[in-house]
Every structure is written in structure tokens, then in C-alpha cells.
Amino acid sequence: MTIRAWMREDSTSNHKPRDSRLHVSLQATGTSGAGGAVPVSIHNISATGILLECSDPIAIDEVLTIDLPRAPATKAVVVWASAQFHGCRFTAPLDKATLSAAQLRSAVDPEVEPD
């Protein structure tokens, strides 16, 4: 199965230091605190956090378990939500190998321009 995607790596901003983020388009499965499976679309990922999209409502401070390439059962806490978008902080930082695996799972689509 081929997944169409684009990737862009941001550098750290002078205004707000943070980990470099990989912009990806990746489908994954999460599990909510109540134990239900939640399909999510990952839009960006860093060692410390993730931006995901989910049609199911997820509350701030809820802990999700997300199945990432090379890191199944990764725990993340929802720190903000806006409609179907959720910013989450990992409970433990991801290693470079896990970030590379997420990047490899996301196929580049040259027709999609990053914003």
C-alpha cells in the first residue's frame, strides 16, 4: 500500500525554542483513556510532541496510546485541542530511530506544497 504524503522539517524559531518538527502525513491508531480505538492522522511529530487530527472528541489532559512505527504503545497527553486537531506531549521523548521510522512510513508527494 502506498501512502501519499509530504515532509518538511522546521528549524527552531528564535521566538519560541522547541524541538524540530517533521511535517508528515501518516495514519495511525490511538487508544483513548477509556480504551476505545481512535483512528488519527498525524500532521507533524517531534521528539517531544505530535499534532494529530481525529474526528472523535478527545479531552485536554487525556492520555492517548498511539501506535507509531517502531514505537507501539507510545503515550501522549493532549495539551490543547481545536476542533478535530490535537496537540499532544509525549510522556517520554522519542528517539531518533522512531522519528526516522515515522518519516520513512510517510511517502513524499511532490505535488503537495507545504504551507
C-alpha positions in Angstrom: 0.0 0.0 0.0 1.3 3.4 -0.9 0.6 6.4 1.3 0.9 9.8 -0.4 2.5 12.5 1.8 4.9 15.4 2.1 7.5 16.1 4.6 9.1 19.4 5.7 11.5 19.9 8.6 11.2 23.2 10.5 14.1 24.7 12.3 13.9 26.1 15.8 12.3 29.5 16.0 14.1 32.4 17.6 10.9 33.4 19.4 10.0 30.1 20.9 12.5 27.3 21.4 11.2 23.9 20.6 12.2 20.6 19.1 12.5 20.4 15.3 9.3 19.1 13.9 8.9 16.7 10.9 5.8 17.5 8.9 4.3 14.2 7.8 1.1 12.7 6.6 0.7 9.4 8.4 -2.3 7.3 9.5 -2.1 5.6 12.9 -4.3 4.1 15.6 -4.6 5.6 19.0 -6.3 4.3 22.1 -8.1 6.7 24.4 -8.1 6.5 28.2 -11.5 4.8 28.0 -9.8 2.0 25.9 -11.5 2.7 22.6 -9.6 2.6 19.3 -9.3 6.0 17.7 -8.1 6.5 14.1 -5.8 9.5 13.9 -3.9 11.4 11.1 -0.5 12.7 12.2 0.5 16.0 10.7 3.7 16.7 12.5 5.9 14.9 15.0 9.0 15.8 17.1 10.9 14.0 19.9 8.6 15.6 22.5 5.2 16.0 20.8 2.8 15.4 18.0 0.0 17.2 16.1 -2.8 14.9 15.2 -6.2 15.1 13.7 -9.1 12.9 14.9 -12.8 13.1 14.3 -13.6 11.7 17.8 -13.6 14.2 20.6 -10.5 13.9 22.9 -10.3 16.0 26.1 -7.4 18.1 27.2 -5.2 16.1 29.7 -6.5 12.8 28.3 -3.7 10.3 27.8 -3.6 8.6 24.4 -1.7 5.5 23.4 -0.5 5.9 19.8 0.9 3.1 17.7 3.9 4.7 15.9 6.3 2.9 13.6 9.0 1.2 15.7 7.3 2.5 18.9 3.9 0.9 19.5 2.0 2.0 22.6 3.6 5.4 22.8 1.8 7.5 25.4 0.9 11.2 24.8 -1.0 13.7 26.8 -3.4 16.1 25.0 -2.3 19.6 25.9 -4.5 21.6 23.5 -7.4 21.0 21.2 -9.1 23.0 18.4 -11.9 21.2 16.6 -10.5 18.0 15.3 -6.8 19.0 15.8 -5.0 18.0 19.0 -1.5 18.9 20.2 0.0 16.2 22.4 3.1 15.9 24.5 4.8 12.6 24.8 5.3 11.2 28.3 8.8 10.2 27.3 10.8 11.7 24.4 11.1 9.7 21.2 14.5 8.5 20.0 15.9 9.4 16.6 15.2 6.0 15.2 11.5 6.3 16.0 11.4 9.7 14.3 13.2 8.3 11.3 10.8 5.3 11.1 7.8 7.7 11.1 9.5 9.8 8.3 10.1 6.6 6.3 6.5 5.5 6.6 5.3 8.8 5.2 5.8 8.8 1.4 6.8 12.1 -0.3 4.2 13.7 -2.6 6.0 16.3 -4.8 2.7 17.8 -6.0 1.7 18.9 -2.5 3.3 22.2 -1.5 3.9 22.8 2.2 2.3 25.9 3.7 
